[in-house]
Amino acid sequence: MVIRVAVARATGKLGSIVGDLVADDPELELAGAVVSSGGGHEGESIHGVAAVGPDGSDRVLKDCDVYVDLTSPEAAEAAIGRASDSGAGTS
């Protein structure tokens, strides 16, 4: 069984490393990449996944088993709030 991983702040130093590690592991699959809204990376391909801005984090959370959040506590809280509002990440 492949574990689907999403990374928030996927174009940062640590996020890039995590994305590379996920892409190189046959038991993991990069299922989503969240980037900052002002960084100019929205829509770019990161290991074959189109990066989304913070407003797309709810969609990313629906498609993953593990969410690695490398953002600030405030940004993480906002992402979780959007996901809860949309029903993502709930069982």
MODELLER restraints for C-alpha pairs under 7 A, 6 or more apart:
rsr = mdl.restraints
at = mdl.atoms
rsr.add(forms.Gaussian(group=physical.xy_distance, feature=features.Distance(at['CA:2:A'], at['CA:27:A']), mean=4.96, stdev=0.5))
rsr.add(forms.Gaussian(group=physical.xy_distance, feature=features.Distance(at['CA:2:A'], at['CA:28:A']), mean=5.35, stdev=0.5))
rsr.add(forms.Gaussian(group=physical.xy_distance, feature=features.Distance(at['CA:2:A'], at['CA:29:A']), mean=6.54, stdev=0.5))
rsr.add(forms.Gaussian(group=physical.xy_distance, feature=features.Distance(at['CA:3:A'], at['CA:27:A']), mean=6.30, stdev=0.5))
rsr.add(forms.Gaussian(group=physical.xy_distance, feature=features.Distance(at['CA:3:A'], at['CA:28:A']), mean=4.81, stdev=0.5))
rsr.add(forms.Gaussian(group=physical.xy_distance, feature=features.Distance(at['CA:3:A'], at['CA:29:A']), mean=6.10, stdev=0.5))
rsr.add(forms.Gaussian(group=physical.xy_distance, feature=features.Distance(at['CA:3:A'], at['CA:65:A']), mean=6.17, stdev=0.5))
rsr.add(forms.Gaussian(group=physical.xy_distance, feature=features.Distance(at['CA:4:A'], at['CA:28:A']), mean=5.97, stdev=0.5))
rsr.add(forms.Gaussian(group=physical.xy_distance, feature=features.Distance(at['CA:4:A'], at['CA:29:A']), mean=4.85, stdev=0.5))
rsr.add(forms.Gaussian(group=physical.xy_distance, feature=features.Distance(at['CA:4:A'], at['CA:30:A']), mean=5.94, stdev=0.5))
rsr.add(forms.Gaussian(group=physical.xy_distance, feature=features.Distance(at['CA:4:A'], at['CA:31:A']), mean=5.35, stdev=0.5))
rsr.add(forms.Gaussian(group=physical.xy_distance, feature=features.Distance(at['CA:4:A'], at['CA:64:A']), mean=4.81, stdev=0.5))
rsr.add(forms.Gaussian(group=physical.xy_distance, feature=features.Distance(at['CA:4:A'], at['CA:65:A']), mean=5.10, stdev=0.5))
rsr.add(forms.Gaussian(group=physical.xy_distance, feature=features.Distance(at['CA:4:A'], at['CA:66:A']), mean=6.38, stdev=0.5))
rsr.add(forms.Gaussian(group=physical.xy_distance, feature=features.Distance(at['CA:5:A'], at['CA:28:A']), mean=6.85, stdev=0.5))
rsr.add(forms.Gaussian(group=physical.xy_distance, feature=features.Distance(at['CA:5:A'], at['CA:29:A']), mean=5.98, stdev=0.5))
rsr.add(forms.Gaussian(group=physical.xy_distance, feature=features.Distance(at['CA:5:A'], at['CA:30:A']), mean=5.01, stdev=0.5))
rsr.add(forms.Gaussian(group=physical.xy_distance, feature=features.Distance(at['CA:5:A'], at['CA:31:A']), mean=5.32, stdev=0.5))
rsr.add(forms.Gaussian(group=physical.xy_distance, feature=features.Distance(at['CA:5:A'], at['CA:32:A']), mean=6.83, stdev=0.5))
rsr.add(forms.Gaussian(group=physical.xy_distance, feature=features.Distance(at['CA:5:A'], at['CA:64:A']), mean=5.41, stdev=0.5))
rsr.add(forms.Gaussian(group=physical.xy_distance, feature=features.Distance(at['CA:5:A'], at['CA:65:A']), mean=5.98, stdev=0.5))
rsr.add(forms.Gaussian(group=physical.xy_distance, feature=features.Distance(at['CA:5:A'], at['CA:66:A']), mean=4.77, stdev=0.5))
rsr.add(forms.Gaussian(group=physical.xy_distance, feature=features.Distance(at['CA:5:A'], at['CA:67:A']), mean=5.89, stdev=0.5))
rsr.add(forms.Gaussian(group=physical.xy_distance, feature=features.Distance(at['CA:6:A'], at['CA:30:A']), mean=5.89, stdev=0.5))
rsr.add(forms.Gaussian(group=physical.xy_distance, feature=features.Distance(at['CA:6:A'], at['CA:31:A']), mean=5.23, stdev=0.5))
rsr.add(forms.Gaussian(group=physical.xy_distance, feature=features.Distance(at['CA:6:A'], at['CA:32:A']), mean=4.29, stdev=0.5))
rsr.add(forms.Gaussian(group=physical.xy_distance, feature=features.Distance(at['CA:6:A'], at['CA:33:A']), mean=5.63, stdev=0.5))
rsr.add(forms.Gaussian(group=physical.xy_distance, feature=features.Distance(at['CA:6:A'], at['CA:60:A']), mean=6.77, stdev=0.5))
rsr.add(forms.Gaussian(group=physical.xy_distance, feature=features.Distance(at['CA:6:A'], at['CA:64:A']), mean=6.01, stdev=0.5))
rsr.add(forms.Gaussian(group=physical.xy_distance, feature=features.Distance(at['CA:6:A'], at['CA:66:A']), mean=6.28, stdev=0.5))
rsr.add(forms.Gaussian(group=physical.xy_distance, feature=features.Distance(at['CA:6:A'], at['CA:67:A']), mean=4.86, stdev=0.5))
rsr.add(forms.Gaussian(group=physical.xy_distance, feature=features.Distance(at['CA:6:A'], at['CA:68:A']), mean=6.12, stdev=0.5))
rsr.add(forms.Gaussian(group=physical.xy_distance, feature=features.Distance(at['CA:7:A'], at['CA:15:A']), mean=6.59, stdev=0.5))
rsr.add(forms.Gaussian(group=physical.xy_distance, feature=features.Distance(at['CA:7:A'], at['CA:32:A']), mean=6.31, stdev=0.5))
rsr.add(forms.Gaussian(group=physical.xy_distance, feature=features.Distance(at['CA:7:A'], at['CA:33:A']), mean=5.01, stdev=0.5))
rsr.add(forms.Gaussian(group=physical.xy_distance, feature=features.Distance(at['CA:7:A'], at['CA:34:A']), mean=6.16, stdev=0.5))
rsr.add(forms.Gaussian(group=physical.xy_distance, feature=features.Distance(at['CA:7:A'], at['CA:67:A']), mean=5.96, stdev=0.5))
rsr.add(forms.Gaussian(group=physical.xy_distance, feature=features.Distance(at['CA:7:A'], at['CA:68:A']), mean=4.79, stdev=0.5))
rsr.add(forms.Gaussian(group=physical.xy_distance, feature=features.Distance(at['CA:7:A'], at['CA:69:A']), mean=6.00, stdev=0.5))
rsr.add(forms.Gaussian(group=physical.xy_distance, feature=features.Distance(at['CA:8:A'], at['CA:33:A']), mean=5.90, stdev=0.5))
rsr.add(forms.Gaussian(group=physical.xy_distance, feature=features.Distance(at['CA:8:A'], at['CA:34:A']), mean=4.43, stdev=0.5))
rsr.add(forms.Gaussian(group=physical.xy_distance, feature=features.Distance(at['CA:8:A'], at['CA:35:A']), mean=6.25, stdev=0.5))
rsr.add(forms.Gaussian(group=physical.xy_distance, feature=features.Distance(at['CA:8:A'], at['CA:68:A']), mean=6.18, stdev=0.5))
rsr.add(forms.Gaussian(group=physical.xy_distance, feature=features.Distance(at['CA:8:A'], at['CA:69:A']), mean=4.74, stdev=0.5))
rsr.add(forms.Gaussian(group=physical.xy_distance, feature=features.Distance(at['CA:8:A'], at['CA:70:A']), mean=5.72, stdev=0.5))
rsr.add(forms.Gaussian(group=physical.xy_distance, feature=features.Distance(at['CA:8:A'], at['CA:71:A']), mean=6.52, stdev=0.5))
rsr.add(forms.Gaussian(group=physical.xy_distance, feature=features.Distance(at['CA:9:A'], at['CA:15:A']), mean=5.60, stdev=0.5))
rsr.add(forms.Gaussian(group=physical.xy_distance, feature=features.Distance(at['CA:9:A'], at['CA:34:A']), mean=5.70, stdev=0.5))
rsr.add(forms.Gaussian(group=physical.xy_distance, feature=features.Distance(at['CA:9:A'], at['CA:35:A']), mean=4.89, stdev=0.5))
rsr.add(forms.Gaussian(group=physical.xy_distance, feature=features.Distance(at['CA:9:A'], at['CA:36:A']), mean=6.68, stdev=0.5))
rsr.add(forms.Gaussian(group=physical.xy_distance, feature=features.Distance(at['CA:9:A'], at['CA:70:A']), mean=5.69, stdev=0.5))
rsr.add(forms.Gaussian(group=physical.xy_distance, feature=features.Distance(at['CA:9:A'], at['CA:71:A']), mean=5.90, stdev=0.5))
rsr.add(forms.Gaussian(group=physical.xy_distance, feature=features.Distance(at['CA:10:A'], at['CA:16:A']), mean=5.56, stdev=0.5))
rsr.add(forms.Gaussian(group=physical.xy_distance, feature=features.Distance(at['CA:10:A'], at['CA:19:A']), mean=6.80, stdev=0.5))
rsr.add(forms.Gaussian(group=physical.xy_distance, feature=features.Distance(at['CA:10:A'], at['CA:33:A']), mean=5.55, stdev=0.5))
rsr.add(forms.Gaussian(group=physical.xy_distance, feature=features.Distance(at['CA:10:A'], at['CA:34:A']), mean=5.88, stdev=0.5))
rsr.add(forms.Gaussian(group=physical.xy_distance, feature=features.Distance(at['CA:10:A'], at['CA:35:A']), mean=5.78, stdev=0.5))
rsr.add(forms.Gaussian(group=physical.xy_distance, feature=features.Distance(at['CA:11:A'], at['CA:35:A']), mean=6.47, stdev=0.5))
rsr.add(forms.Gaussian(group=physical.xy_distance, feature=features.Distance(at['CA:15:A'], at['CA:70:A']), mean=6.75, stdev=0.5))
rsr.add(forms.Gaussian(group=physical.xy_distance, feature=features.Distance(at['CA:22:A'], at['CA:28:A']), mean=5.56, stdev=0.5))
rsr.add(forms.Gaussian(group=physical.xy_distance, feature=features.Distance(at['CA:22:A'], at['CA:29:A']), mean=6.21, stdev=0.5))
rsr.add(forms.Gaussian(group=physical.xy_distance, feature=features.Distance(at['CA:22:A'], at['CA:30:A']), mean=6.16, stdev=0.5))
rsr.add(forms.Gaussian(group=physical.xy_distance, feature=features.Distance(at['CA:23:A'], at['CA:29:A']), mean=6.30, stdev=0.5))
rsr.add(forms.Gaussian(group=physical.xy_distance, feature=features.Distance(at['CA:23:A'], at['CA:30:A']), mean=6.31, stdev=0.5))
rsr.add(forms.Gaussian(group=physical.xy_distance, feature=features.Distance(at['CA:23:A'], at['CA:47:A']), mean=6.71, stdev=0.5))
rsr.add(forms.Gaussian(group=physical.xy_distance, feature=features.Distance(at['CA:31:A'], at['CA:49:A']), mean=6.91, stdev=0.5))
rsr.add(forms.Gaussian(group=physical.xy_distance, feature=features.Distance(at['CA:31:A'], at['CA:63:A']), mean=6.40, stdev=0.5))
rsr.add(forms.Gaussian(group=physical.xy_distance, feature=features.Distance(at['CA:31:A'], at['CA:64:A']), mean=5.86, stdev=0.5))
rsr.add(forms.Gaussian(group=physical.xy_distance, feature=features.Distance(at['CA:32:A'], at['CA:49:A']), mean=6.16, stdev=0.5))
rsr.add(forms.Gaussian(group=physical.xy_distance, feature=features.Distance(at['CA:32:A'], at['CA:51:A']), mean=6.93, stdev=0.5))
rsr.add(forms.Gaussian(group=physical.xy_distance, feature=features.Distance(at['CA:32:A'], at['CA:60:A']), mean=5.35, stdev=0.5))
rsr.add(forms.Gaussian(group=physical.xy_distance, feature=features.Distance(at['CA:33:A'], at['CA:49:A']), mean=6.83, stdev=0.5))
rsr.add(forms.Gaussian(group=physical.xy_distance, feature=features.Distance(at['CA:33:A'], at['CA:51:A']), mean=4.84, stdev=0.5))
rsr.add(forms.Gaussian(group=physical.xy_distance, feature=features.Distance(at['CA:33:A'], at['CA:52:A']), mean=6.33, stdev=0.5))
rsr.add(forms.Gaussian(group=physical.xy_distance, feature=features.Distance(at['CA:34:A'], at['CA:51:A']), mean=5.62, stdev=0.5))
rsr.add(forms.Gaussian(group=physical.xy_distance, feature=features.Distance(at['CA:34:A'], at['CA:52:A']), mean=5.00, stdev=0.5))
rsr.add(forms.Gaussian(group=physical.xy_distance, feature=features.Distance(at['CA:34:A'], at['CA:53:A']), mean=5.54, stdev=0.5))
rsr.add(forms.Gaussian(group=physical.xy_distance, feature=features.Distance(at['CA:34:A'], at['CA:54:A']), mean=6.25, stdev=0.5))
rsr.add(forms.Gaussian(group=physical.xy_distance, feature=features.Distance(at['CA:34:A'], at['CA:57:A']), mean=6.40, stdev=0.5))
rsr.add(forms.Gaussian(group=physical.xy_distance, feature=features.Distance(at['CA:35:A'], at['CA:41:A']), mean=6.60, stdev=0.5))
rsr.add(forms.Gaussian(group=physical.xy_distance, feature=features.Distance(at['CA:35:A'], at['CA:42:A']), mean=6.51, stdev=0.5))
rsr.add(forms.Gaussian(group=physical.xy_distance, feature=features.Distance(at['CA:35:A'], at['CA:51:A']), mean=6.41, stdev=0.5))
rsr.add(forms.Gaussian(group=physical.xy_distance, feature=features.Distance(at['CA:35:A'], at['CA:52:A']), mean=6.06, stdev=0.5))
rsr.add(forms.Gaussian(group=physical.xy_distance, feature=features.Distance(at['CA:35:A'], at['CA:53:A']), mean=5.10, stdev=0.5))
rsr.add(forms.Gaussian(group=physical.xy_distance, feature=features.Distance(at['CA:35:A'], at['CA:54:A']), mean=6.64, stdev=0.5))
rsr.add(forms.Gaussian(group=physical.xy_distance, feature=features.Distance(at['CA:36:A'], at['CA:53:A']), mean=5.61, stdev=0.5))
rsr.add(forms.Gaussian(group=physical.xy_distance, feature=features.Distance(at['CA:36:A'], at['CA:54:A']), mean=6.34, stdev=0.5))
rsr.add(forms.Gaussian(group=physical.xy_distance, feature=features.Distance(at['CA:37:A'], at['CA:53:A']), mean=4.99, stdev=0.5))
rsr.add(forms.Gaussian(group=physical.xy_distance, feature=features.Distance(at['CA:37:A'], at['CA:54:A']), mean=6.38, stdev=0.5))
rsr.add(forms.Gaussian(group=physical.xy_distance, feature=features.Distance(at['CA:41:A'], at['CA:51:A']), mean=6.88, stdev=0.5))
rsr.add(forms.Gaussian(group=physical.xy_distance, feature=features.Distance(at['CA:42:A'], at['CA:51:A']), mean=5.14, stdev=0.5))
rsr.add(forms.Gaussian(group=physical.xy_distance, feature=features.Distance(at['CA:42:A'], at['CA:52:A']), mean=5.08, stdev=0.5))
rsr.add(forms.Gaussian(group=physical.xy_distance, feature=features.Distance(at['CA:42:A'], at['CA:53:A']), mean=5.73, stdev=0.5))
rsr.add(forms.Gaussian(group=physical.xy_distance, feature=features.Distance(at['CA:43:A'], at['CA:50:A']), mean=5.07, stdev=0.5))
rsr.add(forms.Gaussian(group=physical.xy_distance, feature=features.Distance(at['CA:43:A'], at['CA:51:A']), mean=4.93, stdev=0.5))
rsr.add(forms.Gaussian(group=physical.xy_distance, feature=features.Distance(at['CA:43:A'], at['CA:52:A']), mean=6.07, stdev=0.5))
rsr.add(forms.Gaussian(group=physical.xy_distance, feature=features.Distance(at['CA:44:A'], at['CA:50:A']), mean=5.44, stdev=0.5))
rsr.add(forms.Gaussian(group=physical.xy_distance, feature=features.Distance(at['CA:44:A'], at['CA:51:A']), mean=5.50, stdev=0.5))
rsr.add(forms.Gaussian(group=physical.xy_distance, feature=features.Distance(at['CA:45:A'], at['CA:51:A']), mean=6.17, stdev=0.5))
rsr.add(forms.Gaussian(group=physical.xy_distance, feature=features.Distance(at['CA:54:A'], at['CA:79:A']), mean=6.92, stdev=0.5))
rsr.add(forms.Gaussian(group=physical.xy_distance, feature=features.Distance(at['CA:57:A'], at['CA:79:A']), mean=6.07, stdev=0.5))
rsr.add(forms.Gaussian(group=physical.xy_distance, feature=features.Distance(at['CA:58:A'], at['CA:79:A']), mean=6.94, stdev=0.5))
rsr.add(forms.Gaussian(group=physical.xy_distance, feature=features.Distance(at['CA:58:A'], at['CA:82:A']), mean=5.99, stdev=0.5))
rsr.add(forms.Gaussian(group=physical.xy_distance, feature=features.Distance(at['CA:58:A'], at['CA:83:A']), mean=4.40, stdev=0.5))
rsr.add(forms.Gaussian(group=physical.xy_distance, feature=features.Distance(at['CA:58:A'], at['CA:86:A']), mean=6.80, stdev=0.5))
rsr.add(forms.Gaussian(group=physical.xy_distance, feature=features.Distance(at['CA:58:A'], at['CA:88:A']), mean=5.96, stdev=0.5))
rsr.add(forms.Gaussian(group=physical.xy_distance, feature=features.Distance(at['CA:61:A'], at['CA:67:A']), mean=6.94, stdev=0.5))
rsr.add(forms.Gaussian(group=physical.xy_distance, feature=features.Distance(at['CA:61:A'], at['CA:88:A']), mean=6.03, stdev=0.5))
rsr.add(forms.Gaussian(group=physical.xy_distance, feature=features.Distance(at['CA:61:A'], at['CA:89:A']), mean=5.94, stdev=0.5))
rsr.add(forms.Gaussian(group=physical.xy_distance, feature=features.Distance(at['CA:62:A'], at['CA:88:A']), mean=5.02, stdev=0.5))
rsr.add(forms.Gaussian(group=physical.xy_distance, feature=features.Distance(at['CA:62:A'], at['CA:89:A']), mean=5.91, stdev=0.5))
rsr.add(forms.Gaussian(group=physical.xy_distance, feature=features.Distance(at['CA:69:A'], at['CA:76:A']), mean=6.69, stdev=0.5))
rsr.add(forms.Gaussian(group=physical.xy_distance, feature=features.Distance(at['CA:83:A'], at['CA:89:A']), mean=6.55, stdev=0.5))
